[in-house]
Amino acid sequence: MLGGKVRRAHRVAWELAAGKPLSAACVCHSCDNPNCVNPAHLWPGTLRDNAQDMVRKRRHMNSRKTHCPRGHELSGTNAVPRADGRRQCRQCKLNYRANRLQRKVD
């Protein structure tokens, strides 16, 4: 507890090291260890910055997926990168487009 408020240890560590209150929404960990309080491993950012850092480091849950929900392998030319950093199954994308075109013709 600090100043009558319950505070997270990594936020307090960053504020003590920086010598000023935190203006960002969150304190991100460059080491990806949520229990770390080393100020050298912490940086201020937004929730979006933190999510983009996770995607960049391939630490999000979808980075470990080897196959799409329909069973196609998510590797090589079948894994299409999207603008948001996620992968999309090329075969499912092609099947979706073909089915959509067929519905328009019928």
C-alpha positions as CSV (number, residue, x, y, z in Angstrom):
1,M,0.0,0.0,0.0
2,L,1.4,3.4,-0.9
3,G,-0.3,6.7,-0.1
4,G,-3.4,4.9,1.3
5,K,-3.9,3.0,-2.0
6,V,-3.2,-0.6,-3.1
7,R,-0.7,-0.3,-5.9
8,R,1.0,-2.9,-8.2
9,A,4.6,-3.4,-7.4
10,H,5.9,-2.9,-11.0
11,R,4.1,0.5,-11.3
12,V,5.5,1.7,-8.0
13,A,9.0,0.5,-9.0
14,W,8.8,2.4,-12.3
15,E,7.5,5.6,-10.6
16,L,10.2,5.5,-8.0
17,A,12.9,5.0,-10.6
18,A,11.5,7.7,-12.9
19,G,10.9,10.1,-10.1
20,K,7.5,11.1,-11.3
21,P,4.0,9.7,-11.4
22,L,3.0,7.5,-14.3
23,S,1.1,9.3,-17.0
24,A,0.6,6.2,-19.3
25,A,-2.2,3.7,-18.9
26,C,0.2,0.8,-18.0
27,V,3.7,-0.2,-17.3
28,C,4.9,-2.8,-19.8
29,H,7.6,-5.4,-19.2
30,S,10.3,-5.9,-21.8
31,C,11.2,-9.2,-20.1
32,D,7.6,-10.4,-20.3
33,N,7.7,-11.4,-16.6
34,P,4.7,-9.9,-14.8
35,N,6.4,-10.3,-11.4
36,C,9.5,-8.4,-12.4
37,V,10.0,-5.0,-10.7
38,N,13.4,-4.2,-12.2
39,P,13.0,-0.6,-13.6
40,A,15.4,-1.5,-16.4
41,H,12.8,-4.0,-17.7
42,L,9.8,-1.6,-17.4
43,W,8.5,1.0,-19.9
44,P,5.4,3.2,-19.8
45,G,2.8,2.5,-22.5
46,T,-0.8,2.1,-23.4
47,L,-2.7,-1.1,-23.5
48,R,-2.4,-1.1,-27.3
49,D,1.4,-0.7,-27.0
50,N,1.5,-3.7,-24.7
51,A,-0.7,-5.8,-27.0
52,Q,1.5,-4.9,-30.0
53,D,4.6,-5.8,-28.1
54,M,3.1,-9.2,-27.3
55,V,2.3,-9.8,-31.0
56,R,5.7,-8.6,-32.1
57,K,7.4,-11.1,-29.7
58,R,5.0,-13.9,-30.7
59,R,3.9,-14.4,-27.1
60,H,0.1,-14.3,-27.8
61,M,-1.8,-17.6,-27.7
62,N,-2.5,-17.7,-31.5
63,S,1.2,-17.7,-32.3
64,R,1.5,-21.3,-31.0
65,K,-1.3,-22.6,-33.2
66,T,-0.2,-24.9,-36.0
67,H,-3.5,-25.5,-37.7
68,C,-6.6,-23.5,-38.4
69,P,-10.0,-24.6,-36.9
70,R,-10.8,-26.5,-40.1
71,G,-7.5,-28.5,-39.9
72,H,-5.4,-26.7,-42.5
73,E,-1.7,-26.2,-41.6
74,L,-0.8,-22.7,-40.7
75,S,2.7,-22.6,-42.1
76,G,4.6,-21.7,-45.3
77,T,2.4,-20.2,-48.1
78,N,-0.8,-21.2,-46.3
79,A,-0.3,-18.7,-43.5
80,V,-1.2,-15.3,-44.7
81,P,-0.1,-12.4,-42.4
82,R,-2.8,-9.9,-41.6
83,A,-2.4,-6.2,-40.9
84,D,-3.0,-6.7,-37.2
85,G,-0.2,-9.2,-36.9
86,R,-2.3,-12.3,-36.8
87,R,-2.1,-15.2,-39.4
88,Q,-5.0,-16.2,-41.6
89,C,-5.4,-19.6,-43.3
90,R,-5.1,-19.0,-47.1
91,Q,-7.1,-22.1,-47.9
92,C,-10.0,-21.0,-45.7
93,K,-9.9,-17.5,-47.2
94,L,-10.1,-19.0,-50.7
95,N,-12.9,-21.3,-49.8
96,Y,-14.8,-18.4,-48.2
97,R,-14.4,-16.3,-51.3
98,A,-15.5,-19.1,-53.6
99,N,-18.6,-19.9,-51.5
100,R,-19.5,-16.2,-51.4
101,L,-19.2,-15.9,-55.1
102,Q,-21.3,-19.0,-55.6
103,R,-24.1,-17.5,-53.4
104,K,-24.1,-14.4,-55.4
105,V,-24.5,-16.3,-58.7
106,D,-27.4,-18.5,-57.3
